[in-house]
Amino acid sequence: MKVADFHYERPDSLAKALVLLSRDDADVQALAGGQSLMPMMNFRLAQPDTLVDLNALEELRGIREAANHIEIGAMTRYAMLEASDLVRKHIPLFSIALPHIAHSAIRNRGTIGGSAALADPAAEMPALLIALNATITAVSTSGERKIAAKDFFLGLYETALDEGELIKSISVPKALIENRFGFYELTRRHGDYAMAGVAIAAQHMAPLTGLRIVFFGVSDRPLDVTAIAETLEGQSATDTDIVEAACRAIGNQSLHGDLNADAATKTHLAQVVLRRALRGMNA
């Protein structure tokens, strides 16, 4: 199937892009890496009247260090994140998870902002941003506003972005030396979307404190499970009884089945990834 006809714009400034996106007389969509949007257009699941290509906007690209956080431009590609010394030093959970995101060819084009804006519930990045307490800066012709990652993902391909807004940058707090992180996902093949996965951030490891546990691939959005975090709070990740209690708590969550597995299977897979992610934190 071929893409439906559309009008193509490639603005050379953010201001021009925002004016184009603010049109209310047509379906206007932003193009970042295109790794998701272009296949959707090929299948005519998306049929924008106008496509606004953001790839000429250097102001949306780059990784910058601030006092307490790392600022990442929305058009920063996954490959740039993988190669960044700042990311390796200050956002170790990214470094753990990035090799599991699709394949290198896709990471060469895919962007952090594009993944966040798409809000695919089986994608890794939305869960990582919530686990790391990231902040998303949205911009429009009306100005900027900051949205906590935990409030940004509202449902299946649904975000807190308003009409005419796009993601400008993402701020991720720097990891402290005592912080610990875990990540695990189950896929049919390496590079596929996750059937179930989990991202974990902890302020301390022994005992576990300040936990953030976020599942992906098991609901219509990243699932930040405070009940499981509370079960593990102040405990040891090597205590089998405590870990099993946390796994049982997953059964109290309302998980969603999909084409890969029903809800009961998703519950089992969520328990598996939690055990393995916690074990990996001790490695």
N, C-alpha and C positions, 0 to 999 in steps of 0.2 A: 504494500500500500504506500502511496506517495503522500507527502505532506500537503495539507490544504494550503491554498494561496494565503500569503501574509505579507504585510509591509515590514521592511527591515530598516532599523535605525542603529547607527553605531556612533553615539555621542562621544565627544572628546573631553567632556567635563562632567563632573557629578551634577552640577547645577542643571545642565542641559538634560541629563538623564532623568532627573526628578521631574522636570517640566513634562517630559514625554510620558512618564509613568502617572502623572496626575490627571491625564485626560479621562473624562468620565463618559465620553461618547463612543468608546471602543474598548474591546478586551485587549489590554496591553500587558505583556509579560516580560519580565527581565530574563536575560540569558546570561548565566554565569559560565560554569564549565560545560554545560549542555549534556552531561552524561546521563541525566534522567529526563530532562525536558525534550531533547531531540527524539529519543525513542518514543516518548508519549505522543509527540507530534506525528511521527511516522505512522503510528497506529491510530491517529486522529482521536486519541483520548484527550489531547489538548489541541485547541484550534484558535490560537490568539489571532486577533486582527493585526496587531503590531508586535514585533519582537524587538526589544531594546537590548542590544548587545553591550555588556558592561566591560568587555575585555580590553578596551582602550583606556580604562580609568585607572591610572597608576595610583591615584589617591586612595583607592580601595584595596591596595595590595601592600603587603609587608608585615614584618614581625618586629615590634618595638618593645623595649624594656622600660618599665616605669619603676617607681620605688617598691611597690607591693604587688604588681601584677605585670602580665605580659599582654600587650595589645596586639591583636591579630586582625588585619584587614580582611573584609569579607571575601575578597577575590584572591586571597592567598590559597595556593593550591596545596593539596595534601603532600605532594612531593617536596614542596618548599618546607613544610612542617617537619617532614622526615629528616631533611638535611640540616635543619636549624640547630645550632649549638645552644641557643637560648631555650628552645623547646626541650631538648634533652636534659638541660640542667634544671629548668624551673617547672616543667610540666611533664614529669616522668610517666604519668598515666597515658598521655598522648603517645609517647615513644613505645610503650607496651602495646597499645591498641592499633596504631597506624598500620603495621604490616598486615593486619587482618582485614583491613578495609579494601574490598574489591581486589583488583589486580594493579600492578605497577602502571600499566597503560592508562587505566582509569584514574589512578592517583596523580598522574602527570597532568590531567585536565580538571579533575573534580576539585571543587573549592569548599572551604569550610562554611562560608556563608550560604552557598547553594544547598549544601546538605541540611543546614539548620532550617532554611526557608522551606525546603521540600517537606520536612517533618515526616519522613518515612519511619514508621514505628519499629521496623526491623533494622534500621541503620544504627551504626555505632555512635556517631558523633553527637546526636541529641542526648543520649544517655551519658556520655562523657562530660558534656557541658553541665548537666544537672549535678552529676556526682562531684564536679569540681567547683560548684557554686559560681559558675561563670555569669557574666552580665553581657547582654546583647544590646548594642546601640542601634536603634532604628532611626532612619532619617527620611524626611519628606520635604516638600516645599514649605511646610509649616514649621520646620525645625527638627531638632533631635529629641529623642527620649530613650531612657534606659529601661530595659526589661530584664528581670532576673530570669535565668534559664528555666528555673522551676515553674515559672508562670508563662513561659513562652509557648510551650507545646500543648495545644488544646485538644487534639484528637487526630484522627487519621488524615494526614496531609493538611492539617489545620493549625495555624499559629496565631499569635497575638498581633501580627502585623495588620495594620489598617490599609485600606485602599490607598495606593500611591506611595506606600512606604517600602523601603528596602533595608536590608541589613548593611550597616556601614562598617561595623567592627565588632569584635568579640573580645572581652576582657576576662582573662583567666588569672586568679590569684596565684602567686608564686608558692610552690611547695616549700615547706619548712623541712629541715633535716630530719625531724622526728616523724614526719608524715609517712604513711605507707599506703600502697595502692594495689588493687587486684583487678584482674580482668580475665574473663573466659567466655568463649562463645562456641556454640555447636552449629555447624553448617553441613550441608550435603557434600559440598566440595569447598576447598579453600577458595576464598574470594566471593562465594555466594552470600546472599543476605542470610542473617542468622535465623535459625529456627528458634533459638533461645540464647540469650547472652546476659552478662551482668558486668557492671563497672562498680568498683568499690573504692572509696576514699576513707581513710581513717587518720585522725590526728595523731594517735599513738597506736602501737602494735601490742605491747605487753603491759597492761591489758588493753583490749580494744576500746578506744574511746573516740568520740566525735565522729561516729560512723555515718556514711552516706552510701546506701546500697540502691542501685538503679538497674532494673532489668530492661531489656529490649527484646523485641521479637515475640512478646507474649501478650501484648495488649494493643490498644489502638493508639498508644503513645508511650513514651518512656515511663516506666513504673517505679516511682520512688517509694520504697516500702519502709516506712518508719517503724512498723511493728517488728519487722525482722531485725532492723538495726538496734531497736531497744532490747530485743532478746540477747543480742551479742554484746551490748554495751557493758564494759567493765569485766568482760570475760576473756578467756583465752581462745584463740583460733585453733589451738591444738587440742582443746577439750572436745572429745567426740560427742559427749552427751549434749553439750551446749550447741554444737554445730547441728546436730540432728534435731534439736528443738527448734532451731531457726529454720531448718528445712521443712519441718512440719507446719510452721507458721505460713509457709507459702501456700499451703492448701486452703488457707482462709481467704486468699486473694481471689478476685474474679478475673481469671485469665481468659484470653480469647483464643479460640482455635482459628486455623486458617487452612489454606490448601495443603500445607505440609503436615499438619497434625491437629488433632482435636484438643479441646481444653484440658482433658485429663492428661494427655501426653505432654502438653505444654507445661503442666504442673510438675510432672516428673523431670522434664528437661531443665526446668528452672532450678529444681533441687540439685541436679547434677552440676550445673554451672556454678551454683553458689558454693558447693563443697570444693570444687576444683579451684575456684578463684581464691577462696580462703586458704587453701593449701598452698597455692602459689605465692601468697603474701609471706609465707614462712620460709620460702625457698631461698 
